[in-house]
Amino acid sequence: MKIVRLPELQARFQDADLEPVGSTPLAFAAFVCNELARYAREVKETGMEAS
């Protein structure tokens, strides 16, 4: 992924406190599922609601 190495993109990532990580589609899907489960627990535990 040469594009993420471009200085312009590196600066934008840094400004947004992002760190690009290369992985497989399957690994990314697992990450997303884990994050969704994590945030679902947080919402349920805190009683947050959409307004």
C-alpha positions as CSV (number, residue, x, y, z in Angstrom):
1,M,0.0,0.0,0.0
2,K,2.3,2.7,-1.3
3,I,-0.3,5.4,-1.0
4,V,-0.3,5.4,2.8
5,R,3.4,6.2,2.7
6,L,2.9,9.5,0.9
7,P,4.0,12.4,3.1
8,E,0.7,14.2,2.6
9,L,-1.3,11.3,3.9
10,Q,1.1,10.6,6.7
11,A,0.6,14.2,7.9
12,R,-3.2,13.8,7.7
13,F,-3.1,10.6,9.7
14,Q,-0.9,12.1,12.3
15,D,-3.2,15.2,12.6
16,A,-6.1,12.9,13.2
17,D,-4.2,10.6,15.6
18,L,-4.6,7.7,13.2
19,E,-2.2,4.9,12.6
20,P,-2.7,3.0,9.3
21,V,-2.3,-0.8,9.7
22,G,-2.1,-3.2,6.8
23,S,-4.0,-6.5,7.3
24,T,-6.2,-8.9,5.5
25,P,-9.9,-8.4,4.8
26,L,-10.7,-11.2,7.3
27,A,-8.5,-9.6,10.0
28,F,-10.3,-6.3,9.4
29,A,-13.7,-7.9,9.6
30,A,-12.7,-9.5,12.9
31,F,-11.5,-6.1,14.2
32,V,-14.8,-4.4,13.3
33,C,-16.9,-7.2,14.9
34,N,-14.8,-6.9,18.1
35,E,-15.2,-3.1,18.2
36,L,-18.9,-3.3,17.6
37,A,-19.3,-5.8,20.5
38,R,-17.1,-3.6,22.7
39,Y,-19.1,-0.4,22.0
40,A,-22.4,-2.3,22.3
41,R,-21.4,-3.3,25.9
42,E,-20.4,0.2,26.7
43,V,-23.7,1.6,25.5
44,K,-25.7,-1.0,27.4
45,E,-23.7,-0.6,30.6
46,T,-24.0,3.2,30.6
47,G,-27.6,3.3,29.5
48,M,-26.8,5.7,26.6
49,E,-29.6,6.4,24.2
50,A,-29.7,8.1,20.8
51,S,-31.5,11.4,20.8
